[in-house]
Amino acid sequence: MHGFSAGAITTTITAATRLYRSYRLPGAGAEFAACASGTTVSAATCGTNCATGAAAGTYVTVSAQGSYTTIVPYPGIANNFTFTAASVVRIQ
């Protein structure tokens, strides 16, 4: 709706979680042209047509990573955890 904005993406990722003592390392996102086929997206050149004949779409990929350390260590269980997430969405 509003196009690509790396700053807005970073702000949204940072605000999405409030894990106690977490250190968020948000990705700013990347805009690229691609062709969709089923559940996969393949990079393409802007302004070209896909194998289906449809114009390549504009996509954004965003990733984020956060770390969490428990307050008290538990025997046999790691007390440091890293959470990661990634998403690709077509914006045009």
DSSP file (Angstrom, degrees, kcal/mol; ACC not computed):
  #  RESIDUE AA STRUCTURE BP1 BP2  ACC     N-H-->O    O-->H-N    N-H-->O    O-->H-N    TCO  KAPPA ALPHA  PHI   PSI    X-CA   Y-CA   Z-CA
    1    1 A M              0   0    0      0, 0.0    90,-0.0     0, 0.0    91,-0.0   0.000 360.0 360.0 360.0 -42.5    0.0    0.0    0.0
    2    2 A H        -     0   0    0      1,-0.3     2,-0.0     3,-0.0    89,-0.0   0.302 360.0-127.5-110.0   8.3    2.8    2.4    0.9
    3    3 A G        -     0   0    0     88,-0.2     2,-0.4     2,-0.0    -1,-0.3  -0.300  52.2 -27.0  77.7-165.5    5.7    0.9   -1.1
    4    4 A F        +     0   0    0     -2,-0.0     2,-0.3     4,-0.0    25,-0.0  -0.725  55.6 166.4 -93.8 131.4    9.1    0.0    0.3
    5    5 A S     >  -     0   0    0     -2,-0.4     4,-2.2     1,-0.1     5,-0.2  -0.844  18.9-166.8-144.4 104.6   10.6    1.8    3.4
    6    6 A A  H  > S+     0   0    0     -2,-0.3     4,-2.4     1,-0.2     5,-0.2   0.873  92.4  53.5 -58.7 -38.5   13.6    0.2    5.1
    7    7 A G  H  > S+     0   0    0      1,-0.2     4,-2.2     2,-0.2    -1,-0.2   0.906 108.8  47.5 -64.6 -42.5   13.1    2.5    8.1
    8    8 A A  H  > S+     0   0    0      2,-0.2     4,-2.2     1,-0.2    -1,-0.2   0.876 111.6  51.5 -66.6 -37.3    9.5    1.6    8.6
    9    9 A I  H  X S+     0   0    0     -4,-2.2     4,-2.5    19,-0.2     5,-0.2   0.935 110.3  48.2 -64.7 -46.2   10.4   -2.1    8.3
   10   10 A T  H  X S+     0   0    0     -4,-2.4     4,-2.3    18,-0.2    -2,-0.2   0.912 112.1  49.4 -60.3 -43.9   13.1   -1.8   10.9
   11   11 A T  H  X S+     0   0    0     -4,-2.2     4,-2.0     1,-0.2    -1,-0.2   0.908 111.7  49.0 -62.3 -42.8   10.8    0.1   13.3
   12   12 A T  H  X S+     0   0    0     -4,-2.2     4,-0.9     2,-0.2    -2,-0.2   0.912 111.6  47.9 -65.5 -43.9    8.1   -2.5   12.9
   13   13 A I  H >< S+     0   0    0     -4,-2.5     3,-0.7     1,-0.2     4,-0.4   0.929 112.3  49.4 -63.0 -44.8   10.4   -5.4   13.5
   14   14 A T  H >< S+     0   0    0     -4,-2.3     3,-0.6     1,-0.2    -1,-0.2   0.869 113.7  45.9 -63.3 -37.1   11.9   -3.8   16.6
   15   15 A A  H 3< S+     0   0    0     -4,-2.0    -1,-0.2     1,-0.2    -2,-0.2   0.602  93.9  81.4 -81.2 -10.9    8.4   -3.0   18.0
   16   16 A A  T << S+     0   0    0     -4,-0.9     2,-0.4    -3,-0.7    -1,-0.2   0.710  96.7  32.8 -72.5 -20.3    7.1   -6.5   17.3
   17   17 A T    <   -     0   0    0     -3,-0.6     7,-0.1    -4,-0.4    -1,-0.1  -0.981  47.9-172.6-138.3 149.4    8.6   -8.1   20.4
   18   18 A R        +     0   0    0     -2,-0.4     3,-0.1     2,-0.0     2,-0.1  -0.218  25.5 168.0-130.2  42.1    9.3   -7.1   23.9
   19   19 A L    >   -     0   0    0      1,-0.1     3,-1.7     2,-0.1     2,-0.2  -0.353  45.7-104.3 -59.3 133.2   11.3  -10.2   25.2
   20   20 A Y  T 3  S-     0   0    0      1,-0.3    49,-0.3    -2,-0.1    -1,-0.1  -0.409  99.8  -2.0 -61.5 128.4   12.9   -9.4   28.5
   21   21 A R  T 3  S+     0   0    0      1,-0.2    -1,-0.3    -2,-0.2     2,-0.3   0.726  96.7 148.4  63.1  26.1   16.7   -8.9   28.0
   22   22 A S    <   -     0   0    0     -3,-1.7     2,-0.6    46,-0.1    -1,-0.2  -0.625  40.4-148.9 -91.4 152.7   16.5   -9.6   24.3
   23   23 A Y  E     -A   67   0A   0     44,-0.8    44,-0.8    -2,-0.3     2,-0.4  -0.949  16.8-153.7-119.0 107.6   18.8   -8.0   21.8
   24   24 A R  E     -A   66   0A   0     -2,-0.6    42,-0.2    42,-0.2   -10,-0.1  -0.657  13.8-171.6 -87.3 135.4   17.0   -7.6   18.5
   25   25 A L        -     0   0    0     40,-3.2    40,-0.4    -2,-0.4    -1,-0.1  -0.668  20.2-168.6-120.3  73.5   19.1   -7.4   15.3
   26   26 A P        -     0   0    0      0, 0.0     2,-0.3     0, 0.0    38,-0.2  -0.316  17.4-130.6 -71.1 145.5   16.4   -6.5   12.7
   27   27 A G        -     0   0    0     36,-2.5   -14,-0.1     1,-0.1     3,-0.1  -0.718  11.0-137.5 -86.7 144.5   17.1   -6.7    9.0
   28   28 A A        -     0   0    0     -2,-0.3   -18,-0.2     1,-0.2   -19,-0.2   0.581  47.3-118.5 -79.5  -8.9   16.1   -3.5    7.1
   29   29 A G        -     0   0    0     34,-0.2     2,-0.4   -20,-0.1    33,-0.2  -0.010  18.6-119.3  90.2 160.5   14.6   -5.6    4.3
   30   30 A A  E     -B   61   0A   0     31,-1.9    31,-2.4    -3,-0.1     2,-0.4  -0.998  12.0-144.2-142.0 135.7   15.4   -5.8    0.7
   31   31 A E  E     +B   60   0A   0     -2,-0.4     2,-0.3    29,-0.2    29,-0.2  -0.826  31.5 156.8-100.5 136.8   13.3   -5.0   -2.4
   32   32 A F  E     -B   59   0A   0     27,-2.5    27,-3.4    -2,-0.4     2,-0.3  -0.986  40.4-110.4-155.1 161.3   13.7   -7.2   -5.5
   33   33 A A  E     +B   58   0A   0     11,-0.4    11,-2.3    -2,-0.3     2,-0.3  -0.753  46.1 157.6 -94.0 143.3   11.9   -8.3   -8.7
   34   34 A A  E     -BC  57  43A   0     23,-2.2    23,-2.5    -2,-0.3     2,-0.4  -0.983  37.7-124.7-158.7 166.2   10.8  -11.9   -8.9
   35   35 A C  E     - C   0  42A   0      7,-2.7     7,-2.8    -2,-0.3     2,-0.3  -0.967  25.9-140.1-117.3 135.2    8.5  -14.4  -10.5
   36   36 A A  E     + C   0  41A   0     -2,-0.4     2,-0.3     5,-0.2     5,-0.2  -0.743  20.7 175.4 -96.6 142.7    6.3  -16.7   -8.4
   37   37 A S  E >   - C   0  40A   0      3,-2.5     3,-1.9    -2,-0.3     2,-0.4  -0.839  65.1 -51.6-145.7 104.8    5.6  -20.3   -9.3
   38   38 A G  T 3  S-     0   0    0     -2,-0.3    -2,-0.0     1,-0.3     0, 0.0  -0.540 122.8 -18.9  66.0-119.6    3.5  -22.2   -6.8
   39   39 A T  T 3  S+     0   0    0     -2,-0.4     2,-0.3    -3,-0.1    -1,-0.3   0.263 122.4  85.7-103.7  10.5    5.1  -21.7   -3.4
   40   40 A T  E <   -C   37   0A   0     -3,-1.9    -3,-2.5     2,-0.0     2,-0.4  -0.803  58.6-153.9-113.5 155.9    8.5  -20.5   -4.6
   41   41 A V  E     -C   36   0A   0     -2,-0.3     2,-0.4    -5,-0.2    -5,-0.2  -0.996  10.6-163.8-127.5 125.7    9.8  -17.1   -5.7
   42   42 A S  E     -C   35   0A   0     -7,-2.8    -7,-2.7    -2,-0.4    -2,-0.0  -0.923  27.2-108.2-114.0 134.8   12.7  -16.8   -8.2
   43   43 A A  E     +C   34   0A   0     -2,-0.4    -9,-0.3    -9,-0.2     2,-0.3  -0.234  43.7 174.3 -58.5 145.4   14.7  -13.6   -8.7
   44   44 A A        -     0   0    0    -11,-2.3   -11,-0.4    13,-0.1     2,-0.4  -0.868  35.6 -91.9-142.5 173.7   14.1  -11.8  -12.0
   45   45 A T    >   -     0   0    0     -2,-0.3     3,-1.9     4,-0.1    11,-0.2  -0.788  49.7-102.3 -93.2 135.5   15.1   -8.6  -13.8
   46   46 A C  T 3  S+     0   0    0     -2,-0.4     3,-0.1     1,-0.3    -1,-0.1  -0.263 105.9  20.9 -55.3 137.4   12.8   -5.6  -13.3
   47   47 A G  T 3  S+     0   0    0      1,-0.3    -1,-0.3     9,-0.3     2,-0.2   0.436  99.7 114.6  84.5  -0.5   10.5   -4.9  -16.3
   48   48 A T    <   -     0   0    0     -3,-1.9     8,-2.7     1,-0.0     2,-0.3  -0.521  65.0-114.0 -96.9 169.3   10.8   -8.5  -17.7
   49   49 A N  B     -E   55   0B   0      6,-0.2     6,-0.3    -2,-0.2    -4,-0.1  -0.768  24.3-126.7-101.3 149.4    8.2  -11.1  -18.1
   50   50 A C    >   -     0   0    0      4,-3.6     3,-1.9    -2,-0.3    -1,-0.1  -0.285  37.7 -93.1 -82.1 173.8    8.1  -14.4  -16.2
   51   51 A A  T 3  S+     0   0    0      1,-0.3    -1,-0.1     2,-0.1    -2,-0.0   0.780 127.7  59.2 -59.8 -27.0    7.8  -17.8  -17.9
   52   52 A T  T 3  S-     0   0    0      2,-0.1    -1,-0.3     1,-0.1     3,-0.1   0.597 118.9-112.2 -77.1 -11.1    4.0  -17.6  -17.4
   53   53 A G  S <  S+     0   0    0     -3,-1.9     2,-0.1     1,-0.4    -2,-0.1   0.218  79.3 124.1  96.3 -13.9    4.0  -14.4  -19.5
   54   54 A A  S    S-     0   0    0      1,-0.1    -4,-3.6    -5,-0.1    -1,-0.4  -0.464  71.2 -97.8 -77.2 152.0    3.1  -12.2  -16.5
   55   55 A A  B     -E   49   0B   0     -6,-0.3    -6,-0.2    -2,-0.1    -1,-0.1  -0.396  45.4 -97.2 -67.5 145.0    5.3   -9.3  -15.5
   56   56 A A        -     0   0    0     -8,-2.7    -9,-0.3   -11,-0.2   -21,-0.2  -0.383  44.8-132.3 -60.6 139.7    7.8   -9.9  -12.8
   57   57 A G  E     -B   34   0A   0    -23,-2.5   -23,-2.2    -3,-0.1     2,-0.5  -0.447  11.0-112.4 -92.5 167.2    6.5   -8.6   -9.4
   58   58 A T  E     -B   33   0A   0    -25,-0.2    33,-2.8    -2,-0.1    34,-1.5  -0.898  40.5-178.5-101.1 125.4    8.1   -6.5   -6.8
   59   59 A Y  E     -BD  32  90A   0    -27,-3.4   -27,-2.5    -2,-0.5     2,-0.4  -0.813  18.4-150.3-122.1 159.2    8.8   -8.3   -3.6
   60   60 A V  E     -BD  31  89A   0     29,-2.4    29,-2.3    -2,-0.3     2,-0.4  -0.999   7.1-160.9-129.0 133.5   10.3   -7.5   -0.2
   61   61 A T  E     -BD  30  88A   0    -31,-2.4   -31,-1.9    -2,-0.4     2,-0.4  -0.950  11.2-176.2-113.1 136.8   12.2   -9.9    2.0
   62   62 A V  E     - D   0  87A   0     25,-2.7    25,-2.4    -2,-0.4     2,-0.3  -0.990   3.0-179.2-132.8 137.8   12.6   -9.2    5.7
   63   63 A S  E     - D   0  86A   0     -2,-0.4   -36,-2.5    23,-0.2     2,-0.3  -0.978   1.6-175.5-136.1 153.2   14.5  -11.1    8.4
   64   64 A A  E     - D   0  85A   0     21,-2.4    21,-2.1    -2,-0.3     2,-0.4  -0.982   5.8-164.9-144.3 154.0   15.0  -10.6   12.1
   65   65 A Q  E     + D   0  84A   0    -40,-0.4   -40,-3.2    -2,-0.3     2,-0.3  -0.999   8.6 178.9-141.6 137.7   17.0  -12.2   14.8
   66   66 A G  E     -AD  24  83A   0     17,-2.6    17,-3.2    -2,-0.4     2,-0.4  -0.983  15.0-145.1-138.7 151.1   16.8  -12.0   18.6
   67   67 A S  E     -AD  23  82A   0    -44,-0.8   -44,-0.8    -2,-0.3     2,-0.4  -0.887  11.1-170.1-116.2 147.6   18.5  -13.5   21.5
   68   68 A Y  E     - D   0  81A   0     13,-2.8    13,-3.0    -2,-0.4     2,-0.5  -0.999   3.9-167.1-137.7 133.8   17.1  -14.5   24.9
   69   69 A T  E     - D   0  80A   0     -2,-0.4    11,-0.2   -49,-0.3    10,-0.1  -0.984  25.6-123.2-120.3 128.3   19.0  -15.6   28.0
   70   70 A T        -     0   0    0      9,-2.2     9,-0.1    -2,-0.5   -49,-0.0  -0.298  14.4-129.0 -66.6 154.6   17.1  -17.1   30.9
   71   71 A I  S    S+     0   0    0      1,-0.2    -1,-0.1     2,-0.0     8,-0.0   0.889  96.9  30.0 -70.9 -39.5   17.4  -15.4   34.2
   72   72 A V  S    S-     0   0    0      7,-0.0    -1,-0.2     0, 0.0     2,-0.1  -0.978  89.1-120.5-122.5 132.0   18.3  -18.7   35.9
   73   73 A P        -     0   0    0      0, 0.0     5,-0.1     0, 0.0     6,-0.1  -0.472  23.3-146.3 -70.3 142.2   20.2  -21.6   34.2
   74   74 A Y  B >   -F   77   0C   0      3,-0.5     3,-1.9    -2,-0.1    -4,-0.0  -0.923  26.0-104.8-108.8 133.0   18.3  -24.9   34.1
   75   75 A P  T 3  S+     0   0    0      0, 0.0     3,-0.1     0, 0.0    -1,-0.0  -0.308 102.5   6.3 -58.2 131.1   20.3  -28.2   34.3
   76   76 A G  T 3  S+     0   0    0      1,-0.2     2,-0.4    -2,-0.0     0, 0.0   0.414 111.9  95.6  78.9  -1.2   20.6  -29.9   31.0
   77   77 A I  B <  S-F   74   0C   0     -3,-1.9    -3,-0.5     2,-0.0    -1,-0.2  -0.979  79.4-114.4-124.7 133.0   18.9  -27.1   29.0
   78   78 A A        -     0   0    0     -2,-0.4    -8,-0.0     1,-0.1    -4,-0.0  -0.327  16.7-153.7 -60.2 143.3   20.8  -24.3   27.2
   79   79 A N  S    S+     0   0    0    -10,-0.1    -9,-2.2    -9,-0.1     2,-0.4   0.405  75.1  71.1-102.4   3.1   20.2  -20.9   28.8
   80   80 A N  E     -D   69   0A   0    -11,-0.2     2,-0.4   -13,-0.0   -11,-0.2  -0.979  61.5-178.6-117.9 130.2   20.8  -18.9   25.6
   81   81 A F  E     -D   68   0A   0    -13,-3.0   -13,-2.8    -2,-0.4     2,-0.5  -0.978  14.1-156.6-128.6 140.9   18.3  -19.0   22.7
   82   82 A T  E     -D   67   0A   0     -2,-0.4     2,-0.4   -15,-0.2   -15,-0.2  -0.978  10.0-162.6-116.8 125.9   18.4  -17.4   19.3
   83   83 A F  E     -D   66   0A   0    -17,-3.2   -17,-2.6    -2,-0.5     2,-0.3  -0.888   9.4-176.6-106.6 135.8   15.1  -16.8   17.5
   84   84 A T  E     +D   65   0A   0     -2,-0.4     2,-0.3   -19,-0.2   -19,-0.2  -0.961   5.8 177.1-130.8 151.3   15.0  -16.1   13.8
   85   85 A A  E     -D   64   0A   0    -21,-2.1   -21,-2.4    -2,-0.3     2,-0.3  -0.990   2.4-177.8-149.6 146.6   12.3  -15.2   11.4
   86   86 A A  E     -D   63   0A   0     -2,-0.3     2,-0.3   -23,-0.2   -23,-0.2  -0.994   2.5-178.8-145.1 148.4   12.1  -14.4    7.7
   87   87 A S  E     -D   62   0A   0    -25,-2.4   -25,-2.7    -2,-0.3     2,-0.4  -0.997  13.0-158.3-149.2 145.8    9.3  -13.4    5.4
   88   88 A V  E     +D   61   0A   0     -2,-0.3     2,-0.4   -27,-0.2   -27,-0.2  -0.992  18.8 175.3-124.1 132.3    8.8  -12.6    1.7
   89   89 A V  E     -D   60   0A   0    -29,-2.3   -29,-2.4    -2,-0.4     2,-0.5  -0.997  30.3-123.7-139.3 143.2    5.8  -10.6    0.5
   90   90 A R  E     +D   59   0A   0     -2,-0.4   -31,-0.3   -31,-0.2    -2,-0.0  -0.727  25.6 176.6 -84.3 129.9    4.8   -9.2   -2.9
   91   91 A I              0   0    0    -33,-2.8   -88,-0.2    -2,-0.5   -32,-0.2   0.545 360.0 360.0-109.6 -11.5    4.2   -5.5   -2.7
   92   92 A Q              0   0    0    -34,-1.5   -33,-0.1   -89,-0.0    -2,-0.1   0.321 360.0 360.0-158.3 360.0    3.4   -4.8   -6.4
